[in-house]
Amino acid sequence: MKKTAVIMSAIIAGSMALPTAANAKNEYPTFPTRPKDIEFTDLPEEEQQAYLEGVEAYRTALCTAYQNGEYDWDFNLDGEVNALDTHYPSIYYGEKSLGIEQDEYGLKILNGGKEFLTVSFTNEMRSKLEENGDINGDGFVDTFDGGEMLKVFYLAQQHGDVNTDGKIDARDASKMLAFYSANSVNIESDYVTEKNMEYLGDLNGDGKVDSSDASFALAEYSKLATE
């Protein structure tokens, strides 16, 4: 196969090994459905509310099962489940859409620098995605499945642990400040980083991530260090 690099946005979070399921086939909760020929905002208010509650229940069930080790989401077969695995459904979908298969893909790491990581994509990985990658049950393995994985992965982490290394410390505060600084000068972040900060970085609950959240993280680190 030809080795052609495709640049994609990714974040390589700190490794956090989580239990994976022994069963080959994951059983996922059912994602709620709604009429496709009507704009969501045109639905009756009670139907909108019911749908949103259904999505919330779906994600809660998905997150609980994931934390209990019921899902095998180690799609890159490195023995760990982390944010990098959430990009493999997109890689798979890209191959299917273009009708090509490649040995390697270049991932751009948005972790304070602009480095590149070359990752392999093997037939074993493709088979695992075909078996377990359709997380929202729409019949396709694609970016939306990676998005659901990403939400669950971050929701399963400790609030404030933005680098997902299992603890809150100065590294997390530094990452929050880097994100805040980039936003302050209108530098757009990639989807993974945005979700990372949305779910884990807003420690004071004011709807944004800034220096105040970094101060909260440092205060929590100091408290834990003295206990």
Secondary structure in CASP SS format (residue, H / E / C, confidence):
PFRMAT SS
TARGET T0000
AUTHOR 0000-0000-0000
METHOD secondary structure of the structure
MODEL  1
M C 1.00
K C 1.00
K C 1.00
T C 1.00
A C 1.00
V C 1.00
I C 1.00
M E 1.00
S E 1.00
A E 1.00
I C 1.00
I C 1.00
A C 1.00
G C 1.00
S C 1.00
M C 1.00
A C 1.00
L C 1.00
P C 1.00
T C 1.00
A C 1.00
A C 1.00
N C 1.00
A C 1.00
K C 1.00
N C 1.00
E C 1.00
Y C 1.00
P C 1.00
T C 1.00
F C 1.00
P C 1.00
T C 1.00
R C 1.00
P C 1.00
K C 1.00
D C 1.00
I C 1.00
E C 1.00
F H 1.00
T H 1.00
D H 1.00
L C 1.00
P C 1.00
E H 1.00
E H 1.00
E H 1.00
Q H 1.00
Q H 1.00
A H 1.00
Y H 1.00
L H 1.00
E H 1.00
G H 1.00
V H 1.00
E H 1.00
A H 1.00
Y H 1.00
R H 1.00
T H 1.00
A H 1.00
L H 1.00
C H 1.00
T H 1.00
A H 1.00
Y H 1.00
Q H 1.00
N C 1.00
G C 1.00
E C 1.00
Y C 1.00
D C 1.00
W C 1.00
D C 1.00
F C 1.00
N C 1.00
L C 1.00
D C 1.00
G C 1.00
E C 1.00
V C 1.00
N C 1.00
A H 1.00
L H 1.00
D H 1.00
T H 1.00
H H 1.00
Y H 1.00
P H 1.00
S H 1.00
I H 1.00
Y H 1.00
Y H 1.00
G H 1.00
E H 1.00
K H 1.00
S H 1.00
L H 1.00
G C 1.00
I C 1.00
E C 1.00
Q C 1.00
D C 1.00
E E 1.00
Y E 1.00
G E 1.00
L E 1.00
K E 1.00
I E 1.00
L E 1.00
N C 1.00
G C 1.00
G C 1.00
K E 1.00
E E 1.00
F E 1.00
L E 1.00
T E 1.00
V E 1.00
S E 1.00
F C 1.00
T C 1.00
N H 1.00
E H 1.00
M H 1.00
R H 1.00
S H 1.00
K H 1.00
L H 1.00
E H 1.00
E H 1.00
N H 1.00
G C 1.00
D C 1.00
I C 1.00
N C 1.00
G C 1.00
D C 1.00
G C 1.00
F C 1.00
V C 1.00
D C 1.00
T H 1.00
F H 1.00
D H 1.00
G H 1.00
G H 1.00
E H 1.00
M H 1.00
L H 1.00
K H 1.00
V H 1.00
F H 1.00
Y H 1.00
L H 1.00
A C 1.00
Q C 1.00
Q C 1.00
H C 1.00
G C 1.00
D C 1.00
V C 1.00
N C 1.00
T C 1.00
D C 1.00
G C 1.00
K C 1.00
I C 1.00
D C 1.00
A H 1.00
R H 1.00
D H 1.00
A H 1.00
S H 1.00
K H 1.00
M H 1.00
L H 1.00
A H 1.00
F H 1.00
Y H 1.00
S H 1.00
A H 1.00
N H 1.00
S H 1.00
V C 1.00
N C 1.00
I C 1.00
E C 1.00
S C 1.00
D C 1.00
Y H 1.00
V H 1.00
T H 1.00
E H 1.00
K H 1.00
N H 1.00
M H 1.00
E H 1.00
Y H 1.00
L H 1.00
G C 1.00
D C 1.00
L C 1.00
N C 1.00
G C 1.00
D C 1.00
G C 1.00
K C 1.00
V C 1.00
D C 1.00
S H 1.00
S H 1.00
D H 1.00
A H 1.00
S H 1.00
F H 1.00
A H 1.00
L H 1.00
A H 1.00
E H 1.00
Y H 1.00
S H 1.00
K H 1.00
L H 1.00
A H 1.00
T H 1.00
E C 1.00
END
